[in-house]
Amino acid sequence: DETHLLSAQIGQFITIACRKNKTWYLAGINSTNEYKRIEINLNCISQSIKSLSIITDKENGKGFETKEFEVTDKNSFHISLNPYGGFVTQFVIDSSK
């Protein structure tokens, strides 16, 4: 089991990745009243990921929606966060392959 700080700025935003057995959890939160576009780098995960389904705030801030994100060859992607918004996802990686 492990936890990684992916990116953060004090008083601005934070993104983390946690693993329990084969399941990874990613989460992030924007702690400002401005929109933020941040890069999420997944190099802490030993296997490459092609895409993720992420639950995030709707653009109007009322409710949630699932969005698909393509992960680049550099094992990263960009996400836009609403003011005081966030995201969460989970996925399983079978390291025995």
Secondary structure, DSSP 8 states (H G I E B T S, - for coil): -EEEEEEEETTTEEEEEEEETTEEEEEEEE-SSS-EEEEEE-TTSSS---EEEEEEE-TTSSSEEEEEEE--TTSEEEEEE-TT-EEEEEEE--TT-
